[in-house]
Amino acid sequence: MTTCSEKEEKNLGVARKLLTSLMSADKDQAITLINENFVMSLPVSVSPKPISGTRSFGRYVEAATQVFVGEAKIEELSAVSVGDTVVLEVKVIARTKSGNQYENLYVHWFELEAGKVSRWREHVDTKRAFELMTKSSTSV
């Protein structure tokens, strides 16, 4: 029998692995970590409609990695796992296609069912992200 803390630790590991899979464009691994009812909500200015299901999420993983040049680094700032909910606060550090150094804070809220992510909500300063991704490196 799994105790609550063991379950929460496993859930934390699944959430971390899913976020890492997204950032490294490992679509196949990412899809194994979500369930068939998966829904991802991004800030409305990024995607007014949620990403639903494995096929849509797979396309999102492929597209998300085209935003940066080279590898994006994730720096975990804090993590909380309670029951079937995991919250990760991270800093993403990368180089944008426009040549800018990208550093932005994200909060990821994961809800799990039977050890797989069923719901993922991403919160980020979209204004800062847009500015860093669109301005030339000389104007930042």
PyMOL commands that set and color helices and strands:
alter all, ss='L'
color gray80, all
select helices_A, chain A and resi 4-23+27-32+53-64+126-134
alter helices_A, ss='H'
color red, helices_A
select strands_A, chain A and resi 34-41+51-52+68-82+85-96+101-113+116-124
alter strands_A, ss='S'
color yellow, strands_A
deselect
rebuild
show_as cartoon
